[in-house]
Amino acid sequence: MRYVAAYLLALLGGKTAPASGDIEKILSSVGIEADGEKVKKVISELNGKSIDQVMSEGREKLSAMPSAGAAPAAAAGGAAPGAAAEEKKEAKKEEKKKEESESEDEDMGFGLFD
């Protein structure tokens, strides 16, 4: 992603066809050492393509992906929705207990004005 982002930044900076040196310069400005093979790959894949077209194709692909709502039910082995809600309640109770115990540990049993 960082290589694609650097490519896009070079485009925004006015380069019509960013070269590997442009991408490496952008990455080095934020302390990232560029991998030459990855830079070449990004340039070869995006060179000569309209970025607007590439982005719209990507949006279409993302819209075809299933939403995250169905995955947890499938991962639970088809458990009933009530069971999932019950598990969430249990997790919240445990989290609240953990927070309470951490706050008690912070003052080590001593109050400021005890």
PyMOL commands that set and color helices and strands:
alter all, ss='L'
color gray80, all
select helices_A, chain A and resi 2-12+20-29+36-46+51-64+71-75+81-106
alter helices_A, ss='H'
color red, helices_A
deselect
rebuild
show_as cartoon
